[in-house]
Amino acid sequence: MPTTTPRTQWPTTLQALALLFAVVAYAYWPTLGAMFQIWWRSDTYTHGMLVPFISAWLIWRKREQLAAVSPRSMLWPVIPLALAVFAWLLGELTAVNALTQFALIFIVVASAIALLGNAASKVIAFPLLFLFFALPVGDFLMPRLMEWTADFTVIALRSSGVPVYREGQNFIIPSGSWSVVEACSGIRYLIASLTVGTLYAYLTYHSLKRRLIFVAISIIVPIVANWLRAYLIVMLGHLSGNKLAVGVDHLIYGWVFFGVVIAIMFAIGMRWAEAEVRPGAANPQLAHAVTNQPRHYSWLSALLLAVVVSSGPLADQLIRTANNTAAPHLALPQAAGSWQSLALFTDLKPEFANPSAEAHQAFQSGDHMVGLYTAYYRNQNFDRKLVTSTNVVVSTANKAWRIATSARQKQPAMVSAPDVSRYELIHQPGLGDERYIAWQWYWINGHLTASAIEAKWLTAWSLLSGQGDDSAAIIIYAPKATAGEALSAFSQDLLPGVYSALTEARGH
């Protein structure tokens, strides 16, 4: 029986792979478009546009080794592929970009492995895995990075003899006040360093130990460098009477500082570079041993994989078609017990974008005043969703309000939720230091939680079980001096009516 050489099997497999990728691109075009939009508008994730081309170049570098083996389609990757499709569906239903985009990259990688087989996939394992660096994710690290930056800056200032009063991510020194905001987190430096550092480690070293060490260094160095950058900006501003802070910020905070740090890191890493290992001669016996697969199997495998990957978008359409599309009618109670409605007593306005319905009102009982804000969402998508990093009580861009502290805490039974997110807010910072306490939690089709992650899972389950995605954010707030008694009494008297109103809105 004649045998097929490795080279004759590749054209058929590549054609089938191209067709499968075309199906993936068509079925998941909105997800691809969302990734591109983030790459285009965000300086932090611009590198994502280059990642597919870098992966293609890395695969091209392996062409001789690929020619020595023959592709052979496998069925077992269908299982993780199906799980990735389901993960994409969950992310799509709950409007979680990070999940849909991660699932899409996984689908691409799993599809390639399924059609190429073990031998070929091992040759290009790193280029395939490198595609995950195209994911525009990492913002979830910003709160922790901001906290670390603030910790280091305060410690360094005190070690330099500068007295510091700190409150959350804000601190005051004799020459002025400073805040650690999202732009100071150093996330862009960390992501860029990790991406470039991983590629550098792959190209420069061949031992796994050296590669892992350098990747670890590429994580630690930008974090520490960002701490030093923040400290230098504050110290230069302090020593110059805040005359140099702004001008130096553009220099130090920019990529010049980062570029110098990375250049030093790479220069040091080059001292332990390993010589490139050239691929050995192909083993003809091995090559022939893995080519016993008829060429039409590649097309059959591609067809099966295309059906699997298409099932996710199809299921999404079927589920959304069954949802209630009518606009909700939200009618919250105007009074209960001794509580009576009154005009809003402050200009606080929680920042929730594009709700299907919302209500913002205030109540008074004796000397106690409480504000109530509710944002109701239905038929959620990536433009209109309840749980997102931009839906907050107070954003960092708000000049009139600032979050002093935030924490999760258990609440009395009258709240009905197991816990709430508690915020201490400062109104008009520096102009009287007027403070408020705010409680926030989520209502998801009758379930209460303060956890954003749990809220997402509850929304996904509600959609999959045919109950729709009706959800709401509930925020109550009061002046700090009377907040303890006021919020507890308000919760006992008025919250039952609020929950009933949300349930009624769900039915309309």
N, C-alpha and C positions, 0 to 999 in steps of 0.2 A: 504494500500500500504506500503510495507516495506520501511524503511528509511535506508540511508547509514550513517554510523558513520564517524566522521571526519578522523579517521585513514585509512579507506578503500579508501578514495578519494585521499589521498596524493601520493601513488605509481604511479597512472596513471598520475597525474599532473607533478610529478617530472620526469617521463620518457619523457613526452611531452616537458618539459622545457629543459631537457638535449639534446633532438634532435634539438630543436630550437637554443640552444646555439652552437651546432655543426655546424648548417647552418651558423650562424653569423660568427663563427670562420673561416669557409671555404671561405665565401664570402668576408670577410674583413681581410684576412690573411696579405696582404701587410701593412695595417694600424697597425695591431697588431705587425708585425715585426718591423715597424718603431718605435713604442713605446718601444719595448724591446731593440732596439739598443741604444736609448737615455738613457734608464735606465742603460744599461751596461757601456756606455762610459762616462757618466756625473755623477760627484760626487753630483751635485745638485739634481738630480732626481733618484738616486739609490733606494731610499725608495719606488719608484713605484712598484718594484718587490714584495714587501712585502704586499702591500695594498690588493690585492685580497685574500691573505691568512688571513689577519686580518679581512676582511669583512666576510669570511667564518666562522672564529672563533666566531665573534660576532653573526652571525646567529645561530650557534650551541648553544650558550648561551641562545638563545630564543626558544629552541626546545620544552620546556614544554608549553609555550604560543602558539606556532604554532600548537601543537597537540590539543589545545582547540578550534581551528577554522578549518574550511574546506575551501580549495581553491575553487574559483569560477571565471572562466574566464570572462573577460569583453571586450567589443568592443570599448569603447570610447578611450582607449590609442592608438588605431590604428592611430588617427589623429596626436597627437604629434610624434608618431613613424614615420609616413610618412614625417612629417616636418624635423625630424632628418635625415632621409635618404636623403632628398633633400639637407640639409645643408652639409652632407658628400659629396654629388656629387659636390656641389660648391667648397668645400675645395679640393677635388681631382682634379678638373679641373684647379684650380688656384694654386695647390701645396702648400696649407696652412696646415701644419701638425697640428697646434693647433685646427683648425676647424674640420678636419677629425677625430682626436682622441677624441675631445669632443663629436662629433656626435656619435661615436662608443660607448662610455660609456653610452650616453643617450639611444641609441638603446638597449643596454643590460638591463638597468634599466627599460625602458618602456616595453620591452618584458616580463620581470619578473612580473611587475605589471599587465599586461594584462592577464597573465595566472593564477596568484595567486589570484587576486581579492583584494577588498578593505580591508577586515578584516585581511588577512595574510600580505598584504603589509604594513599596519600600524604597525604591530608587528616588522617588520624588516626594517622600513623606514630608520633609521640611517645607518645600515650596507650597504644598497643599495646606499645611497647618499655618503657614505664614499669612494666608488669606484672612485669618481671624483678626489680624492687626488692622484690617480695613473697618472693623466694627467701630462706630463712633460712640463708644461707651467709656465711662470713667467718671461722669459727673457725680455718681453716688459716693465717690471718695472725697469730694470737696469738703464736706463738713469736718471729717476727721483731719484732713490736711490743713484746713484753716485753724483747727484747734491746736495742732502741733506747732504750726507757725506762730500762733499767738503765744503758746507756752514758751517756745524758744526765745522769741523776741523779748518777752517780759523778763525771763531769767537773764538774758544777755544784758539788757538795759540795767537791771539791778546790780549785776556783776560789774558794770561799768560805772557804778555810783549814781545812776539816775533813778530817783524815786518814781514808782509807778503805782497807780491805782487802776485795777483791772475789774471789769464787769462783763462777763461773757467774752465776746471777741472784740470788745472795745476797751481801750485803756487810755489813761490820761497821764501825761508827764508835765513838768513845769512849763515847757514851751508850747504845749498844745495837746489836742486830743487826736487819737488815731484809731482806725478800725481795720480789722482783717476781714476783707470781703472776698467774694468768689475769685476775683482777678488775682488775689494774693495767695491763692491756695497752691499754686505751682503745678496744677494738674496738667497744663499743656507741656511743661518741661518734662514731667514724669512720663507722659505717654510718648512724646517724641524720643526721649532717651531710651525708653524700653524698646521701642520699635527699631530704632537705629542700632542700639546695642545688641539686640538679639540677632539682627542680620550680620553685624560685624563679628559677633562670636561664631556664627555659623561659617562665615567665609574665612576667618582667621585661624580658628582652632579646629581640631578634629577629635580630641578627647572630650568625652561628655563632662568630665570634671571641670576642665578649664572653661568650657562653654557655660556651664551653670554658674560658675564663680563670676564670670564677666557679666552675665545677665543680672545676677544679684547686685553687682557693683553699679550697673546701669539703673537700678531702682533706687539704691541708697544715695548715690551722688547727687541727682537732681533734687531730692528732698532736702538734703543738708544744704545744698547750694541755694535753694529758695529761702531757707531759714536765714542764711547769711545775708542774702539780698534784702530781705525785709528789715533785718536789724540795721544794715548799713543805711538804708533809706531813712529810717527813723532817726538814727544817730546823726546823719548829715543834716537832716532837717533841724534837729535839736541844736546842734552846734552852730548852725548858720542863722538861727532865728527864723527858720522856715523859709529862707530865701532860696536855698538850693534844692529843696525836697522835690519840687515839681520837675525842674529841669533834669535833675539827676535821675529821677524816676524813669524818664523816657530812655535814658541810657542804660541804667542798671536793670530795670525791669524787663527791657527788651531782650532780643535774641543775641545781642552782643555778649552780655554776661553769660548766657547759657552756652553760646558757641565756644567761648574761651574755656569754660569748664569741660565741655564734651571733648574738645580738642586735646586737652591735657589728659583726660581719661583714656582716649584712644591712643595717644602717644605712649602712655605707660603700658597699655594693653599690648602694643606692638612688640614690646620687649620679649614677650613670651609666645610670639606667633609661631605656628607650626607649618612646615612645608606642605604644599598642596599634594594630596594623594591622587595620583592618576589612576583611572579605572584600568583594571587588568583586562586581559584578553577574554573574550566571551567563551563560555563553555558550550560547545556545540551540542553535546549530549543533553545538557540542561535545557538549552533553547528548544531543541526538538521535542523534549519531553513535555513541555508545557504548551505545545501548539496543536494538540490533538483535538481541539475544539473546532467544530464546523463554523465557518464564518457567519452563517445566518443566526447563530446563537447570540452574537453581539446585537443584532437587530431585535431579536426577541427579548433580550434582557433590557435593551433601551426602551422597548414598548411597555414592558412591565413596570419599569421604573417611572416612565412618564405617567402611567395611570396612578401610581402611588403619589407622586408629587403633585398631581392635579387635584387629588381628592381634598386637600386642605382648602384651597380657594373655593371649590364647589360647596363644601360643607358650610363655609362662612356665608356664602350667598343664601343657602337654604335657611340657615338660622336667622339671619337678619330679615329675610322676607316674612318670617313669622312674628316679628316684633311689633309692638304697638307703636304706631308712628304718629298718633295724635299728640298735640301739644298738651302738657300737663297743666292742670289748674291747681295752684297752690294757695290755700286759704288758711293761714295760721290764726290761732286764737288771738283775740284782741284784749282779753281780760280773763283773770281767774283768781279766785280768792280775793285777797286784798290788793292784788296787782292790777293796775290800770295803765293803758297805753299813754305815752307822751311823746313829744318830739325828741328826735335824737339829741343826746346831750353832749356828743363829741363828734369829731369829723373822721373817726376811725371807719374805714371801709375795707373789709377783707377782700383780697384780690383773687377772685375766682373768675376765670375767663369763660365766656360763652355758655352760661347755664341755660337749661331749658326753661327754668323759672327761678326766681329768687325773691327773697323778702328780707327787709332790714327794718327793724322797729325797736323801740325802747319801751320799758315799763318802769313803773315806780310803785313802791309800797312803803309808806312812811318816809324814812330817810334813806331808804335803799333804792338805787337805780341800777338797772341791768339792761344791756343791749343784747339783742338776739338777731343773728344773721343766719340765713339758711339759703344754700345754693342747691337746686334740684337739677339732676341730669337724667336724660332719657335718650336712647339711641346714640350712645357714645361712640366717638370715633377719635381719630388723631387730632382733629381740630376742636372737638368738644368732649372733654372727659373730666371726671371728678378728681381722680388721684393723679397728680402730676407735680413735678418739682416747682412749677410756676404758680400753682394754686396754693396760696399761703395766707396767713393772717396778716403779715407785714413783710414786704419784700425788702431786700437790702438797698434797692434804689429809692425807697421812700424816704424823703428828707424830713418829713414831719413826725414820723414814727420810727421807733427802733425796738428790736427785741433785746431785752437785757438778759433774760435767761429763758430756757425752755427745757421741759422734762416730761416724762410720762409718769402719771401717778394714779393710784387707786382712788376710786370715788365712792361716796355713800350710795346705798342702794337706790335712793330716789332718782339718781341719774340713769339707772338701768344699764349703762355701759360698764363693762368690767374695769376700764380705765379711760383716762382722757389725756390729751396733750395739753399741758399747762404752760402758758407763756406769761412772763412779766414784761409789759410793754411800757416804753417811755414815750410820752407825748411832748413834742417840741423840745428835744434834747438841748440842754444849756439855757433854757428859758423858763425856769421854774421847776423842771424835773417832775412833771405830772405823770403819775404811774397808774397802770391798770393791770388787772389780772384777767386773762382770757382762758377759757376751756374750749377745746375742739375735739370732735369725734365724728365718725361716719355712720350713716344709716344706709344699709344695703338691703333693700327689699325686706325690711323689718328686722334685720340683724344689726347690732351695734358693735362698733369696734373703734379703737384709736389707732390701730395699726394700718398703715397704708398697704403693706403687703397682704395682710389678711383681707382688706377691702377689695383688692384686685382678685384674690382667689374666690371670694364670695360672689363677686360680679361674674366671673367666668362660670362658676357652678350654676348661678342663676340663669345665665344664657343657655348653657348646655342642657339644663333641665326644662327649658321652655318657659321660664318665668320673666323674661325680659331683663333689662339692666338698669331699672330705676334705682337711683342712688342719690344721696344728699350729704352735704356737709352741714354740721350744726355747730355754731360758735356762739357762746355767751360770754359777756365780759362786764366788768364793773370796776369802779375806782378801787385801788388797792386797799385803802383804809377800811372799807366795809365789804370787801369782796368775799371773805369767808362766809359770813352770815347771808349776804345778799344772794350769792350764786347758789348756795345750798337751799335756801327758801324758795328761790325762783325755780330750781330744778324740781322740787317737790310739788309746787302748785301748777306750773305751766307746762313742763315737759311732757306729761301724759297727753295734753291736748295737741302739742306739736307732733308727737309720734302718730296720733290719730289722724292729723291733717296730712301727714306724709303718706300714710296708708291709703287714705281716701284719694289723694292725688294719683297714686299708683293705679287705681282702678279706673281712671278716666284717661 
